[in-house]
Amino acid sequence: MVEYDEELDVRGKICPMPVLETRKKLEEMSEGEVLKVVGDYPPAKDNIRRFAEENGHEVLDVEEGEDHFVIYIKKKG
């Protein structure tokens, strides 16, 4: 279990909304804080992960549930 500072629920949303909401939330957070993103649209999992890595953030963990996924992202400056 990863400790986190903020949580974002994007279940029920399809791309590009999960990525756009993740970007907006990360912009509001401070460097070093961890964002927990919960979603259920399979392509969003890879898109959020790719967005985070391409923008210099650290993906700490990705958890797979039966009907959802959880991604933990540590914000970098």
N, C-alpha and C positions, 0 to 999 in steps of 0.2 A: 504494500500500500504506500503510495507516494503522498507526502504531505503537500497541500496546495493552498494558495492564497485566495484565488477566485475560481468560480465555476461558471461555465457557459453551457447551456442546454440547447442544442440545435436539432433535436429530434423532430421529425416531421418536416424538415426543410431539405430541399434539394439544391445542388450546386447551381449558381455560385454562392448562394446565401451562407452556407456554413463557413466557407473560407472568408467571405467578407466580414461576417460577424466576429470571427476569430481575430482577424486583423484589427478590427476596431477595438475589441476588448484588450488586446495586447498593447495597443497604442495608449490606452488609459492606465496601464499598469506601470509599476516601477521596475527598473532593471533588477534581475535576480528573483523576482516573484514568479510563482508557478501557477499556470492556468490549467484547469481541468476542463476538457471539452468532451461532452457526451453527445453522441449522434447515432443515427440509425440508417443513414443513407450510405450504403457501402462505398460508392466512389468518393464520397466526402472524406473518408478516412485517409485515403492516399493523397488526396488533394490538400487536406489540411497539413498533413505531415510534410509534404513537398514544399508547401508555402512556408512553413516554419523553418525548415532547413535552409531553403534558398534565401531567407531573410536573416540568417545568422542566429536564430533561436535554437535552443537545444531541446530535442524531443527526448524526454526522460524515460517514457514508457508508453506502450500501446497495449491496452487490454481488450480482449474480444469476449463479448457476451453472446448469448443465443440470439438476441434481437437488437443488440446495440454494441457500440465500441466506446472506449474511453482513451483519450490521448492527453498526456501530461506534457506541457510545454513550459520550459524555463525561459523567461524573457531575457534577451541580451540587449545591450545598449545600441 
